[in-house]
C-alpha cells in the first residue's frame, strides 16, 4: 500500500499543480485528493469533512498533507488534522509535488523528507 496525498490550498492552486503533474505522469502514482479553500469557506466545516475523509482513506502507509502557505487557513486546517499516521509539509510548489510523485514506494516519513528536499531544490537563484 502507498501513502495517500492530500493537498489543501487556497482557491485553485492545488488543482492547477495536480493538473500539471498529471500531464507529466499521465496517471499520478500516489492516490491524491485536492481540497480548495475559498475565501467564503468555513474552516471548521472543512476540518470536520476532512476528518471524515481521513477515516475513509487513511491506510497503514499514512497520509502526507501538503499545503501552500504556512500559517494560512489551509495550513491551519491541515494542522488540525495531524495525527499519528499523518505528516504535513507546507510551502507546496511544483518541484515538491513532482518529487513526491517520483517516489511512490517510500514510507510516510521518507516521503515527507522528499517533499521538503524537492521544494527547496526547486528554488534557484539565477
C-alpha positions in Angstrom: 0.0 0.0 0.0 1.2 3.5 -0.7 1.0 6.8 1.1 -2.1 8.9 0.3 -1.5 12.6 -0.6 -3.9 15.4 0.4 -3.3 18.9 -1.0 -5.0 21.7 0.9 -4.5 25.0 -0.8 -6.0 28.4 -1.5 -8.6 28.5 -4.3 -7.3 26.6 -7.3 -3.6 26.4 -6.6 -3.6 22.7 -5.7 -5.8 21.8 -8.6 -3.6 23.6 -11.0 -0.5 21.9 -9.7 -2.2 18.5 -9.9 -3.3 19.2 -13.5 0.3 20.0 -14.4 1.7 17.0 -12.6 -0.9 14.7 -14.2 0.4 15.8 -17.7 3.9 14.8 -16.7 2.9 11.4 -15.3 -0.3 10.7 -17.3 -1.6 8.9 -14.1 -0.4 10.0 -10.6 1.5 7.2 -8.9 0.0 8.1 -5.5 -3.7 8.4 -4.6 -4.2 12.2 -4.3 -7.1 14.4 -3.2 -7.1 18.2 -3.6 -9.1 20.5 -1.3 -9.5 24.0 -2.4 -10.1 26.5 0.4 -12.1 29.5 -0.8 -12.4 32.9 1.0 -16.0 32.1 2.0 -15.3 28.6 3.3 -15.8 27.9 7.0 -12.6 26.3 8.2 -14.4 24.3 11.0 -16.7 22.8 8.4 -13.8 21.8 6.2 -12.0 20.3 9.2 -15.0 18.1 10.0 -15.4 17.0 6.4 -11.6 16.2 6.1 -11.6 14.2 9.3 -14.3 12.0 7.8 -12.3 11.8 4.6 -9.2 10.8 6.6 -11.1 8.0 8.3 -12.1 6.6 4.9 -8.7 6.9 3.1 -6.1 6.5 5.8 -4.2 3.3 5.4 -1.3 1.9 7.4 1.0 3.7 4.9 -0.3 7.1 6.1 -1.3 10.4 4.7 1.0 13.2 3.5 -0.7 16.6 3.7 0.8 19.3 1.5 -0.3 23.0 2.0 0.7 26.1 0.1 1.5 28.7 2.7 2.4 28.0 6.3 0.3 29.9 8.8 -2.6 30.4 6.4 -6.1 28.9 6.6 -5.2 25.8 4.5 -2.2 25.2 6.8 -4.2 25.7 9.9 -6.8 23.2 8.7 -4.0 20.7 8.0 -2.5 21.2 11.4 -5.9 20.4 12.9 -5.9 17.1 11.0 -2.5 15.9 12.0 -2.4 12.6 13.8 -0.1 9.7 14.4 -0.2 8.5 10.8 0.0 11.9 9.0 2.7 14.3 8.1 2.3 17.9 7.0 4.6 19.8 4.7 3.9 23.4 3.9 5.3 25.6 1.0 3.8 23.5 -1.8 5.3 24.1 -5.2 5.5 22.1 -8.4 9.0 20.7 -7.8 7.9 19.5 -4.4 4.8 17.7 -5.9 6.8 16.2 -8.8 9.4 14.9 -6.3 6.7 13.3 -4.1 5.2 11.6 -7.1 8.6 10.3 -8.3 8.9 8.2 -5.1 5.6 6.4 -4.6 7.2 3.4 -2.7 8.7 5.5 0.1 7.4 5.4 3.7 5.5 8.4 5.0 8.4 9.9 6.8 10.7 9.4 3.8 8.2 10.9 1.5 7.8 14.0 3.8 11.6 14.4 3.6 11.5 14.1 -0.2 8.7 16.7 -0.3 10.9 19.1 1.6 14.0 18.5 -0.5 12.0 18.8 -3.7 10.5 22.1 -2.6 13.9 23.5 -1.5 15.8 22.2 -4.5 13.3 23.7 -6.9 14.1 27.2 -5.7 17.2 28.5 -7.5 18.6 32.0 -7.9 19.8 32.6 -11.4 
